[in-house]
Amino acid sequence: MKIAIVTLDGETVSQHFGRSPYFKIYTIENNKIVNTELRERGTGHFAAHRQHAHTSETDTGHSSGRHGYGADADQKHFSMAQEIGDCDVLIAGGMGQGAYESFRRAGLEVILTDQIMINDIVRDFMNGNLKNLAYERTD
């Protein structure tokens, strides 16, 4: 099993999925960590190829009147999900409802947490004690 945790620094979980430049990937086998990897994100707000400003309703995903929805937002979320297509679980501090729904449709278990330290999050996940605050931490 692989879990991806969004992060700014490799040590703490990012509080907003779209603004995190990295995924910290954990490979877990027989309830033990067998590999870790810090993977740079190629999509999202920090991506090098997206240096333009959000300038239109279509670009920001607001065309449906709700942030993170619409064809353009769906395509961006699909690209983000492809970056962690080898993972089973995605963990973040928070994300928009549109992103949350897109990642779930892509087959990821999405967990949103108020915990900060990645080591604590991974430990609690492996012990079955990581509480999913998805309804409280989507915007």
C-alpha positions as CSV (number, residue, x, y, z in Angstrom):
1,M,0.0,0.0,0.0
2,K,1.2,3.5,-0.8
3,I,0.0,6.7,0.9
4,A,0.7,10.2,-0.3
5,I,0.7,13.1,2.1
6,V,0.8,16.7,0.8
7,T,3.6,18.7,2.3
8,L,5.5,22.0,2.1
9,D,8.6,20.6,3.8
10,G,8.5,16.8,4.1
11,E,7.9,17.0,7.8
12,T,4.4,18.6,8.2
13,V,1.2,18.1,6.4
14,S,0.1,21.0,4.2
15,Q,-3.1,22.6,5.3
16,H,-4.3,23.2,1.7
17,F,-3.8,20.5,-0.9
18,G,-3.5,22.8,-3.9
19,R,-0.7,24.9,-2.3
20,S,1.6,22.1,-1.4
21,P,4.7,21.6,-3.7
22,Y,5.4,18.0,-2.6
23,F,3.9,14.7,-1.9
24,K,5.7,12.6,0.7
25,I,5.0,9.0,-0.3
26,Y,5.1,6.1,2.1
27,T,5.2,2.5,1.0
28,I,3.8,0.2,3.7
29,E,3.9,-3.6,3.7
30,N,2.8,-5.8,6.5
31,N,2.1,-2.7,8.6
32,K,5.8,-1.5,8.3
33,I,7.2,1.4,6.3
34,V,9.5,-0.1,3.6
35,N,10.2,3.1,1.6
36,T,9.7,6.8,1.6
37,E,10.0,9.3,-1.2
38,L,9.6,13.1,-1.5
39,R,7.9,13.6,-4.9
40,E,7.8,17.1,-6.4
41,R,4.3,18.0,-7.7
42,G,4.0,19.1,-11.3
43,T,0.5,20.5,-10.9
44,G,-1.3,22.8,-8.6
45,H,-0.6,26.4,-7.5
46,F,3.2,25.9,-7.2
47,A,3.7,24.1,-10.5
48,A,6.3,25.7,-12.7
49,H,4.2,25.3,-15.8
50,R,1.3,27.3,-14.2
51,Q,3.0,30.6,-13.7
52,H,0.0,32.5,-15.0
53,A,-2.5,34.2,-12.7
54,H,-6.1,32.9,-12.3
55,T,-7.9,35.3,-14.6
56,S,-11.2,33.8,-15.7
57,E,-14.1,31.9,-14.3
58,T,-13.2,28.9,-16.4
59,D,-9.5,29.0,-15.2
60,T,-10.3,29.0,-11.5
61,G,-13.0,26.4,-11.6
62,H,-15.6,28.8,-10.5
63,S,-17.8,28.5,-13.6
64,S,-20.4,26.4,-11.7
65,G,-20.5,29.0,-8.9
66,R,-18.6,26.7,-6.6
67,H,-14.8,26.6,-6.2
68,G,-13.1,23.5,-7.6
69,Y,-16.0,22.5,-10.0
70,G,-16.3,22.6,-13.7
71,A,-14.5,21.0,-16.7
72,D,-11.3,22.9,-16.2
73,A,-11.1,22.1,-12.5
74,D,-11.9,18.4,-13.2
75,Q,-9.0,18.2,-15.7
76,K,-6.6,19.8,-13.1
77,H,-7.7,17.4,-10.4
78,F,-7.3,14.5,-12.9
79,S,-3.7,15.6,-13.6
80,M,-3.0,15.8,-9.9
81,A,-4.4,12.4,-9.3
82,Q,-2.2,10.9,-12.0
83,E,0.9,12.2,-10.2
84,I,0.0,9.8,-7.4
85,G,-1.7,7.1,-9.5
86,D,0.5,4.5,-7.8
87,C,-0.9,5.4,-4.4
88,D,-4.0,4.1,-2.6
89,V,-4.5,6.9,0.0
90,L,-4.2,10.7,-0.1
91,I,-3.8,12.7,3.1
92,A,-4.0,16.4,3.5
93,G,-4.9,19.0,6.0
94,G,-7.7,20.3,3.8
95,M,-8.9,20.8,0.3
96,G,-11.8,22.1,-1.7
97,Q,-14.9,20.0,-2.0
98,G,-14.4,19.7,-5.8
99,A,-10.9,18.3,-5.4
100,Y,-12.0,15.9,-2.7
101,E,-14.8,14.5,-4.9
102,S,-12.4,14.2,-7.9
103,F,-9.8,12.3,-6.0
104,R,-12.4,9.9,-4.6
105,R,-13.7,9.3,-8.1
106,A,-10.1,8.6,-9.1
107,G,-10.1,5.7,-6.7
108,L,-8.1,7.3,-3.8
109,E,-9.1,7.0,-0.2
110,V,-8.9,10.7,0.9
111,I,-8.3,11.5,4.5
112,L,-8.3,15.1,5.8
113,T,-6.7,15.6,9.2
114,D,-6.0,18.3,11.8
115,Q,-2.8,16.6,12.8
116,I,0.4,18.4,11.8
117,M,3.4,16.1,12.0
118,I,3.6,13.6,9.2
119,N,5.3,10.9,11.4
120,D,2.4,11.0,13.8
121,I,-0.1,10.8,10.9
122,V,1.6,7.8,9.4
123,R,1.8,6.1,12.8
124,D,-1.9,6.7,13.5
125,F,-2.9,5.6,10.0
126,M,-1.0,2.3,10.4
127,N,-2.6,1.8,13.8
128,G,-6.1,2.5,12.4
129,N,-6.4,5.6,14.6
130,L,-6.3,8.4,12.0
131,K,-9.6,10.2,12.1
132,N,-11.0,11.5,8.8
133,L,-12.3,15.0,9.2
134,A,-13.4,15.3,5.5
135,Y,-16.7,17.0,6.3
136,E,-15.0,19.6,8.5
137,R,-11.9,20.3,6.4
138,T,-13.3,20.8,2.9
139,D,-14.2,24.3,1.6
